[in-house]
Amino acid sequence: MANQPPVNSNHNEMRDTLAVCGIDVATANRVINANSDGVDSLQWFAVLTGKDVETMIYNAGRRQVNQGGYRLGAIQAKRLKALKWWVRARICEQEEVNGYGVEWTIAACQEAMLLMDIERATRERSSSATMPEKFNPDHFTAGILQLELTRKAVDVAVEAVAVAAVVAGAAMEAVEAAVEAVEAAVDAVDLVVVLP
């Protein structure tokens, strides 16, 4: 019974949270009680990095089951990383991290995985810029021209949106006028029907 945590609501909520990650009850008990790598509340996920989650899973995979070891698949590991990302995002938004069963759902997990991937891709894209080896004024001029062309494209797009809004507004006014005309015609028909 070394792998059974003491019964308390925090562990029950943590088991429910890990169940969303695809982790069964027996493995969840090991995740909660895994010697020095155990996480018994969501707040612990706030201090972990993605690398920490990988290390935790790796260390647990090296242990025997009777020593608190467990093995997780790639999807379960990704969901645990998404849980870590979700907890950090909620804390950054200054929201409470409780009510596990209500807030951490399959939909929240899938959204967190998507946002986590987008954030990673954005970070990788922004870190791939390199400094030029030497200053080339021709490249600098081309960059200014490209920036100017981009600004002009944005200005054109803004103008197109403004025109579309005006057109949409005029169309809405025409529809409202047509509705009023139909209502007036219905009222006129009602008057004709009433009069002998």
KAWOLIN-V835329 format. One record per residue. SS is DSSP state (@ for helix, = for strand, . for the rest). NEAR is the number of other ideal C-beta (glycine too) atoms within 10 Angstrom. Layout:
ss->{SS/SS}
near->{NEAR/NEAR}
//
This chain:
ss->{././././././././@/@/@/@/@/@/@/@/@/@/@/@/././././@/@/@/@/@/@/@/@/@/./@/@/@/././././@/@/@/@/@/@/././@/@/@/@/@/@/@/@/@/@/@/@/@/././@/@/@/././././././@/@/@/@/@/@/@/@/@/@/@/@/@/@/@/@/@/@/@/./././././././@/@/@/@/././@/@/@/@/@/@/@/@/@/@/@/@/@/@/@/@/@/@/@/@/@/././././././././././@/@/@/@/@/@/@/@/@/@/@/@/@/@/@/@/@/@/@/@/@/@/@/@/@/@/@/@/@/@/@/@/@/@/@/@/@/@/@/@/@/@/@/@/@/@/@/@/@/@/@/@/@/@/@/@/@/@/./.}
near->{3/9/17/12/18/8/7/10/7/15/18/13/17/23/21/15/22/24/16/18/22/17/21/12/10/12/23/20/22/24/25/21/18/22/12/7/18/17/23/16/17/22/12/15/21/15/11/20/11/16/9/16/22/14/13/20/21/12/15/22/11/10/16/7/13/8/13/21/17/20/13/21/11/7/11/19/18/20/23/25/23/25/25/23/21/23/22/18/16/19/15/9/7/6/10/8/18/13/9/21/13/9/15/25/12/11/9/16/20/12/13/23/18/11/14/19/13/10/12/12/10/10/10/9/9/8/7/7/6/5/4/8/6/4/7/10/7/7/10/11/10/11/10/10/10/10/10/10/10/10/10/10/10/10/10/10/10/10/10/10/10/10/10/10/10/10/10/10/10/10/10/10/10/10/10/10/10/10/10/10/10/10/10/10/10/10/10/10/10/10/9/8/8/7/6/3}
//
